[in-house]
Every structure is written in C-alpha cells, then in structure tokens.
C-alpha cells in the first residue's frame, strides 16, 4: 500500500517526488491541516460565518497565498469585497438568493455534519452543509469531500462537491458572481505587477483569461524573490466542463461553470446561451476541482501533466 501511495504521489509530483503525512486536528469550529508537520490551512465552519472556507492557505514553505482580510486586519492590505476570503465555494442568484455577496447571515451555507476526518499519506475531510435561504428554506444540500495529497514541493486538494435540491426545485441563474474561488494575497494579485495568470489555452493575464473556457488556470508570482503559485483544474465529470473563469487582476481567482450567458455576452458571442442549471427536488449536480499550491515555478507542460492525471480520477 505504501509503494502504491508513493507511486500515486510520483504521478502527481511534476515539481518533485516524495510522499508526505497529512494530519488533521479537529476543534469545535475548525479543522487544522498539517503536512509533514507544517500547517497549511484550516477548514473553518463557525456558526457566524456565511460559508465554510479554507483559511489561510499556505505553501509548504510557509508563505500565505490567501488574503487575510476580513478575518484578520493587516496594515496596508486591501479591504475591498469583504465577502472574498479564503478558498470558498458559493454562488449568487440561487432561486434569487444571493449566497455570493452576503457578508451577514442570512442567507448562509451552514454546517450540518462532519462525516469523516482521516489522516494518512493523504488526508480527507468529508462534510455536509445546507444552503439556507432567508426564509429558512433549505435550497441545497452540499455533500463535500476534500482530499489533501502531499508531494515534495507542493500539495493538491481534490474537491468533490455534490449539490442536491433539498426542499424545492432550484434554479441557478447565469451570473459572473461565483463559484469555486480564492481571494489571493495582494502581492500575488496580477495588478501588483509581480504575478500572472496562465490558462490551459495558453492565454495570459486577466485580459486574455477572464470569461473564457479553460481546463485550468494558474496564478504565479514571487515572494521575497522566490516563485510560487496556485493552479486550479476542472474535472471532466464536473458540470459544464471546461469551466469559464472569473479571474480578476485585483486578486479574485475563481472558476465559474454556471455563468455561461454572462461570459458569452461579455465576449460578444453571437446568440449567447444561458446555461441556467435547474435541479428538480432531489436532483443533484457535481462540481469537481483540484487546487495545487506550489513552491517554485510551474510552466504549462507541468500543469497539463497534472491536469491529465487528475482527469483519470473518478
């Protein structure tokens, strides 16, 4: 089993091979995650948060790549868009309810149950959440799995998220405001002049990447002269693959498979078509992404290889 796990890590480890150990530390309203004894993130699900988040998000070398605001106030850090924090999954206009822009409850994506916390050569957190409208109606049940996969110079987090219409049919209107997102540190934002987006299409910078479909996008910059970055990869078994990208130069880095009409219209596509995902009561949709947080540099060939490996998973 150990040999098999190491081989799996080798397949993932374009930047360098090596197995690791993932440890989870459960507390009342969070789960801390360590890889080889190094803290990389916490899964926060406090009752006063509008949504669950991974925060902060650190590289294996200890560099925080996510913005601290609004959960922590850092002198000189940007304070726009207070609903952007950590690594989060949410969407605006769900049966008309805005789960994206809210900074206060209601509405809320609320923890129901932590089903699994598993340590090992990989680590897994499985949880259940309810998307609760202001009137108390449960619009969606979110069944989430996050698998942490370590390597020598980076780690991956595989997200598998099932959304099921709970109390009623649910319609997701097309909007740019979503969906699988991280607000990066100001120094990693493209507008800093020291970072750049790159997509699987070979597009570079926000101007070329924003609003287009791509299998993956990576954002790479440098801290204290050392390159590092984040890559997001969409899975072929996920809704409306390959996703559109809501990747902004000011620091919002988001994959949004449901904003189709908005993005097509903004790119002057003739006869833009609404995707308008609709779930009958009890019906489900799957959203699957891999996030790679890495030290060093990662070129297109490296991310292509990781994406190809990810596509082979269930």
VOTORTOR-672132 format. One record per residue (C-alpha): residue in one letter; z, y negated, x. Coordinates in Angstrom, 2 decimals, always signed. Each point is the difference from the previous one (the first is absolute). Layout:
// VOTORTOR-672132
[site 'A', [Z, Y, X]];
...
// end
This chain:
// VOTORTOR-672132
[site 'X', [+0.00, +0.00, +0.00]];
[site 'X', [+0.85, -2.41, +2.86]];
[site 'X', [-3.38, +0.69, +1.64]];
[site 'X', [-1.78, -0.62, -3.30]];
[site 'X', [+1.85, -3.29, -0.48]];
[site 'X', [-0.88, -1.14, +3.52]];
[site 'X', [-3.65, +0.84, -0.56]];
[site 'X', [+0.05, -1.99, -3.22]];
[site 'X', [+1.51, -2.94, +1.86]];
[site 'X', [-2.68, +0.37, +2.69]];
[site 'X', [-2.73, -0.26, -2.63]];
[site 'X', [+1.55, -3.23, -1.22]];
[site 'X', [+0.87, -1.41, +3.41]];
[site 'X', [-3.10, -1.82, +1.11]];
[site 'X', [+2.20, -2.30, +2.07]];
[site 'X', [+1.93, +2.78, +1.68]];
[site 'X', [+1.49, +3.33, -0.91]];
[site 'X', [+3.56, +1.13, -0.40]];
[site 'X', [+2.30, +1.24, -2.71]];
[site 'X', [+2.94, -1.97, -1.30]];
[site 'X', [+3.11, +0.33, -2.11]];
[site 'X', [+0.40, -1.90, -3.27]];
[site 'X', [+3.51, -0.67, -1.32]];
[site 'X', [+0.92, -1.49, -3.37]];
[site 'X', [+3.34, -1.69, -0.67]];
[site 'X', [+0.77, -0.35, -3.70]];
[site 'X', [+2.19, -2.78, -1.33]];
[site 'X', [+0.64, -1.22, -3.53]];
[site 'X', [-3.00, -2.30, -0.30]];
[site 'X', [-2.17, +0.84, +3.00]];
[site 'X', [-1.20, +2.71, +2.35]];
[site 'X', [-0.29, -0.85, +3.71]];
[site 'X', [-2.72, +1.77, +1.98]];
[site 'X', [+0.19, +0.73, +3.72]];
[site 'X', [-2.58, +1.65, +2.23]];
[site 'X', [+1.34, +1.45, +3.24]];
[site 'X', [+3.14, -2.03, -0.58]];
[site 'X', [-1.89, -3.29, -0.44]];
[site 'X', [+0.35, -1.87, -3.28]];
[site 'X', [-3.44, -0.62, -1.57]];
[site 'X', [+0.69, -0.98, -3.62]];
[site 'X', [+2.25, +0.16, -3.05]];
[site 'X', [-1.04, +1.03, -3.48]];
[site 'X', [+1.74, -2.58, -2.21]];
[site 'X', [+0.55, +0.60, -3.71]];
[site 'X', [+2.88, -2.30, -0.92]];
[site 'X', [+0.44, -0.62, -3.71]];
[site 'X', [-0.60, -3.74, +0.48]];
[site 'X', [-3.40, +0.45, +1.71]];
[site 'X', [-3.13, -0.43, -2.11]];
[site 'X', [-1.60, +3.00, +1.76]];
[site 'X', [+0.79, +2.60, +2.65]];
[site 'X', [-1.10, -0.94, +3.53]];
[site 'X', [-0.09, +1.25, +3.54]];
[site 'X', [+1.65, -2.81, +1.97]];
[site 'X', [-0.07, -0.92, +2.80]];
[site 'X', [-2.89, +1.91, +1.58]];
[site 'X', [+0.33, +0.52, +3.76]];
[site 'X', [-2.18, +1.54, +2.69]];
[site 'X', [+1.45, +2.79, +2.13]];
[site 'X', [+0.52, -2.61, +2.75]];
[site 'X', [+2.23, -1.97, -2.39]];
[site 'X', [-2.31, -2.87, -0.97]];
[site 'X', [+0.35, -1.09, -3.64]];
[site 'X', [-3.51, -0.35, -1.48]];
[site 'X', [+1.10, -1.04, -3.51]];
[site 'X', [+1.09, -3.49, -1.04]];
[site 'X', [+3.77, -0.42, -0.47]];
[site 'X', [-0.10, -2.52, -2.89]];
[site 'X', [+1.36, +0.04, -2.68]];
[site 'X', [+2.54, +2.73, +0.78]];
[site 'X', [+0.95, -1.75, +3.23]];
[site 'X', [-0.43, -3.65, +0.92]];
[site 'X', [-1.44, -0.53, +3.47]];
[site 'X', [-0.39, -3.53, +1.34]];
[site 'X', [-3.64, -1.03, +0.14]];
[site 'X', [-1.30, +2.96, -2.00]];
[site 'X', [-2.34, -0.60, -2.95]];
[site 'X', [+1.53, -0.06, -3.48]];
[site 'X', [-3.04, +0.18, -2.27]];
[site 'X', [-0.50, +2.77, -2.57]];
[site 'X', [+3.63, +1.20, -0.25]];
[site 'X', [-1.18, +3.08, -1.91]];
[site 'X', [-1.65, +1.24, +3.23]];
[site 'X', [+2.51, +1.95, +2.08]];
[site 'X', [-0.03, +3.24, +1.89]];
[site 'X', [-2.41, +2.81, -0.83]];
[site 'X', [-0.31, +0.27, -3.78]];
[site 'X', [-2.06, +1.46, -2.84]];
[site 'X', [-0.42, -1.97, -3.20]];
[site 'X', [-2.60, -1.67, -2.23]];
[site 'X', [-0.50, -2.95, -2.27]];
[site 'X', [-1.20, +0.15, -3.63]];
[site 'X', [+1.24, +3.45, -1.05]];
[site 'X', [-0.29, -0.20, -3.79]];
[site 'X', [+0.17, -3.72, +0.67]];
[site 'X', [+3.26, +0.28, +1.97]];
[site 'X', [+0.04, -1.56, +3.46]];
[site 'X', [+1.74, +2.38, +2.41]];
[site 'X', [-1.58, -1.74, +3.03]];
[site 'X', [+1.10, -3.63, -0.13]];
[site 'X', [+3.50, +0.43, -1.38]];
[site 'X', [+2.90, -1.06, +2.19]];
[site 'X', [+2.66, +0.70, -2.63]];
[site 'X', [+0.75, +2.80, -2.45]];
[site 'X', [-1.54, +0.76, -2.50]];
[site 'X', [-2.48, +1.61, +0.43]];
[site 'X', [+1.10, +2.55, +2.59]];
[site 'X', [-1.08, +3.16, +1.78]];
[site 'X', [+3.34, +1.77, -0.21]];
[site 'X', [+1.34, +3.02, +1.85]];
[site 'X', [+0.72, +3.00, -2.21]];
[site 'X', [+0.63, +2.75, +2.55]];
[site 'X', [-0.21, +0.84, +3.68]];
[site 'X', [-1.30, +3.58, -0.17]];
[site 'X', [-0.28, +0.91, +3.68]];
[site 'X', [+1.11, -1.33, +3.38]];
[site 'X', [-1.18, +2.36, +2.72]];
[site 'X', [+0.37, -0.25, +3.78]];
[site 'X', [-1.99, +1.85, +2.64]];
[site 'X', [-3.17, -0.18, +2.08]];
[site 'X', [-1.24, -2.00, -2.96]];
[site 'X', [+2.24, -1.72, -2.52]];
[site 'X', [-0.46, -0.29, -3.75]];
[site 'X', [+1.41, -2.22, -2.74]];
[site 'X', [-0.88, +0.84, -3.61]];
[site 'X', [+1.08, -2.34, -2.78]];
[site 'X', [-0.57, -0.81, -3.67]];
[site 'X', [-0.27, -3.56, -1.35]];
[site 'X', [-0.65, -1.60, -3.38]];
[site 'X', [-2.20, -3.07, -0.52]];
[site 'X', [+2.07, -1.80, -2.65]];
[site 'X', [-1.47, -2.84, -2.10]];
[site 'X', [+2.09, -3.03, -1.08]];
[site 'X', [+0.47, +1.59, -3.45]];
[site 'X', [+1.56, +3.09, +1.60]];
[site 'X', [-3.00, +2.26, -0.60]];
[site 'X', [-0.78, +2.38, +2.86]];
[site 'X', [-3.69, -0.50, +0.66]];
[site 'X', [-0.35, +2.33, +2.98]];
[site 'X', [+1.84, +2.73, +1.83]];
[site 'X', [-0.61, -0.10, +3.73]];
[site 'X', [+0.46, +3.26, +1.91]];
[site 'X', [-0.17, -0.86, +3.68]];
[site 'X', [+0.00, +2.02, +3.21]];
[site 'X', [+0.13, -1.59, +3.46]];
[site 'X', [-0.49, +2.26, +3.01]];
[site 'X', [+0.83, -1.44, +3.43]];
[site 'X', [-2.10, +1.55, +2.78]];
[site 'X', [+1.00, -0.94, +3.57]];
[site 'X', [-2.03, -0.06, +3.18]];
[site 'X', [+0.48, -1.37, +3.50]];
[site 'X', [-1.22, -3.59, -0.48]];
[site 'X', [-0.19, -0.29, -3.76]];
[site 'X', [+1.07, +1.51, -3.28]];
[site 'X', [-1.71, +0.49, -3.33]];
[site 'X', [+1.39, -0.18, -3.52]];
[site 'X', [-1.95, +1.95, -2.61]];
[site 'X', [+0.51, -1.36, -3.51]];
[site 'X', [-0.78, +2.12, -3.04]];
[site 'X', [+0.71, -1.92, -3.21]];
[site 'X', [-0.57, +1.33, -3.51]];
[site 'X', [+0.11, -2.53, -2.84]];
[site 'X', [+0.43, +1.47, -3.48]];
[site 'X', [-0.17, -1.95, -3.25]];
[site 'X', [+3.48, +0.53, -1.43]];
[site 'X', [+0.82, -1.56, -3.39]];
[site 'X', [-3.47, -1.22, -0.92]];
[site 'X', [-3.62, -0.21, +1.16]];
[site 'X', [-0.40, -2.29, +3.00]];
[site 'X', [-2.87, -2.27, +1.04]];
[site 'X', [-0.31, -1.50, +3.48]];
[site 'X', [-2.11, -3.14, -0.25]];
[site 'X', [-2.20, -0.79, +3.01]];
[site 'X', [+1.70, -2.58, +2.23]];
[site 'X', [+0.25, -0.69, +3.72]];
[site 'X', [+3.81, -0.01, -0.28]];
[site 'X', [+0.85, +3.44, +1.35]];
[site 'X', [+0.65, +2.67, +1.04]];
[site 'X', [+1.04, +1.95, +3.12]];
[site 'X', [+1.19, -2.80, +2.23]];
[site 'X', [+1.89, -1.27, +3.00]];
[site 'X', [+0.89, -3.60, +0.85]];
[site 'X', [-0.28, -0.12, +3.77]];
[site 'X', [+1.94, -2.12, +2.46]];
[site 'X', [-1.43, -3.48, +0.52]];
[site 'X', [-1.03, +0.76, +3.60]];
[site 'X', [-2.03, +2.99, -1.27]];
[site 'X', [-1.75, -2.03, -2.70]];
[site 'X', [-3.62, -0.70, +0.84]];
[site 'X', [+0.48, -3.74, -0.42]];
[site 'X', [+2.31, +0.07, +3.03]];
[site 'X', [-3.14, +0.35, +2.08]];
[site 'X', [+1.38, +3.06, +1.77]];
[site 'X', [-0.88, +2.77, -2.48]];
[site 'X', [-3.10, +1.37, -1.68]];
[site 'X', [-0.99, +2.28, -2.86]];
[site 'X', [-2.53, +2.79, +0.57]];
[site 'X', [-1.36, +2.29, -2.75]];
[site 'X', [-1.66, +3.42, -0.04]];
[site 'X', [-3.26, -1.86, -0.74]];
[site 'X', [+0.27, -1.83, +3.31]];
[site 'X', [+0.83, -3.28, -1.76]];
[site 'X', [+2.36, -2.35, +1.80]];
[site 'X', [+2.37, -2.74, -1.12]];
[site 'X', [+1.05, -0.96, -3.52]];
[site 'X', [-3.35, -1.67, -0.74]];
[site 'X', [-1.88, +3.29, +0.39]];
[site 'X', [+2.68, +2.47, -1.14]];
[site 'X', [+1.46, -1.64, -3.13]];
[site 'X', [-1.13, +1.37, -3.35]];
[site 'X', [-2.23, +2.75, +1.41]];
[site 'X', [+0.33, +3.75, -0.25]];
[site 'X', [+1.01, +1.86, +3.16]];
[site 'X', [+1.69, +3.29, +0.82]];
[site 'X', [+2.43, -1.77, +2.32]];
[site 'X', [+1.00, -3.35, +1.43]];
[site 'X', [+2.13, -0.66, +3.04]];
[site 'X', [+1.74, -3.20, +1.05]];
[site 'X', [+0.66, -0.29, +3.73]];
[site 'X', [+1.71, -2.72, +2.00]];
[site 'X', [+2.30, -0.42, +2.97]];
[site 'X', [+3.69, -0.66, +0.51]];
[site 'X', [+1.18, -1.19, +3.40]];
[site 'X', [-3.42, +0.89, +1.35]];
[site 'X', [+0.14, +3.59, -1.26]];
[site 'X', [-2.58, +1.15, -2.61]];
[site 'X', [+1.17, +1.71, -3.18]];
[site 'X', [-0.99, +0.24, -3.61]];
[site 'X', [-0.12, +1.61, -3.42]];
[site 'X', [-2.77, +2.11, -1.53]];
[site 'X', [-0.28, +0.83, -3.70]];
[site 'X', [-2.20, +2.92, -1.08]];
[site 'X', [-1.06, +0.99, -3.52]];
[site 'X', [-0.16, +3.68, -0.98]];
[site 'X', [-3.13, +1.44, -1.68]];
[site 'X', [+2.10, +1.53, -2.80]];
[site 'X', [+1.37, -3.41, -0.94]];
[site 'X', [-1.13, -2.21, -2.90]];
[site 'X', [-3.26, -1.94, +0.49]];
[site 'X', [-0.58, +1.07, +3.61]];
[site 'X', [-0.79, -1.74, +2.28]];
[site 'X', [+2.30, -2.83, -0.93]];
[site 'X', [-0.66, -3.73, -0.01]];
[site 'X', [+2.07, -2.08, +2.44]];
[site 'X', [+2.15, -3.03, -0.81]];
[site 'X', [+0.48, -0.85, +3.68]];
[site 'X', [+0.98, -3.62, +0.58]];
[site 'X', [+0.16, -2.01, +3.20]];
[site 'X', [+3.43, -1.43, -0.85]];
[site 'X', [+1.60, +3.45, +0.21]];
[site 'X', [-0.44, +2.00, -3.22]];
[site 'X', [-1.63, +3.33, +0.90]];
[site 'X', [-0.78, +1.98, -3.16]];
[site 'X', [-2.21, +2.79, -1.31]];
[site 'X', [-0.93, -0.55, -3.65]];
[site 'X', [-2.16, +2.69, -1.65]];
[site 'X', [+0.49, -1.49, -3.49]];
[site 'X', [-1.31, -3.55, +0.51]];
[site 'X', [-3.65, +1.01, -0.10]];
[site 'X', [-1.45, -2.60, -2.40]];
[site 'X', [+1.84, -2.88, +1.70]];
[site 'X', [-1.21, +0.99, +3.46]];
[site 'X', [-3.57, +0.68, -1.11]];
[site 'X', [-0.16, -3.34, -1.79]];
[site 'X', [+1.36, -1.87, +3.01]];
[site 'X', [-2.66, +1.67, +2.15]];
[site 'X', [-2.73, -1.02, -2.47]];
[site 'X', [-0.84, +3.59, -0.94]];
[site 'X', [-2.55, +0.04, -2.82]];
[site 'X', [+1.61, +1.26, -3.23]];
[site 'X', [+3.50, +0.63, +1.38]];
[site 'X', [+1.64, +2.96, -1.72]];
[site 'X', [+3.62, +0.20, -1.05]];
[site 'X', [+1.79, +3.14, +1.16]];
[site 'X', [+2.82, -0.55, -2.54]];
[site 'X', [+1.97, +3.14, +0.68]];
[site 'X', [+1.36, +1.28, -3.31]];
[site 'X', [+2.57, +2.79, -0.35]];
[site 'X', [+0.76, +1.65, -3.33]];
[site 'X', [+3.66, +0.80, -0.61]];
[site 'X', [+0.88, +2.86, +2.37]];
[site 'X', [-3.14, -0.45, +2.13]];
[site 'X', [+0.28, -0.54, +3.77]];
[site 'X', [-1.86, -1.61, +2.89]];
[site 'X', [+0.50, +0.59, +3.72]];
[site 'X', [+0.21, -2.56, +2.79]];
[site 'X', [+0.05, +1.33, +3.57]];
[site 'X', [+0.15, -1.96, +3.23]];
[site 'X', [+0.87, +0.55, +3.65]];
[site 'X', [+1.60, -2.83, +1.96]];
[site 'X', [-0.02, +0.19, +3.80]];
[site 'X', [+2.36, -2.29, +1.93]];
[site 'X', [-0.96, +0.03, +3.65]];
[site 'X', [+0.69, -1.35, +3.46]];
[site 'X', [-3.00, -0.64, +2.23]];
[site 'X', [-3.57, -0.62, -1.12]];
[site 'X', [-2.01, +1.98, -2.54]];
[site 'X', [-3.79, -0.31, -0.17]];
[site 'X', [-2.30, +1.05, -2.84]];
[site 'X', [-0.59, +3.50, +1.39]];
[site 'X', [+3.74, +0.63, +0.15]];
[site 'X', [+0.61, -1.02, -3.62]];
[site 'X', [-3.12, +1.90, -1.14]];
[site 'X', [+1.45, +3.17, +1.55]];
[site 'X', [+3.38, -0.48, -1.67]];
[site 'X', [-1.70, -0.71, -3.34]];
[site 'X', [-2.11, +3.15, +0.32]];
[site 'X', [+3.13, +2.04, +0.66]];
[site 'X', [+1.78, -1.61, -2.96]];
[site 'X', [-2.94, +0.77, -2.30]];
[site 'X', [+0.54, +3.72, +0.65]];
[site 'X', [+3.51, -0.11, -1.48]];
[site 'X', [+0.75, +0.57, -3.67]];
// end
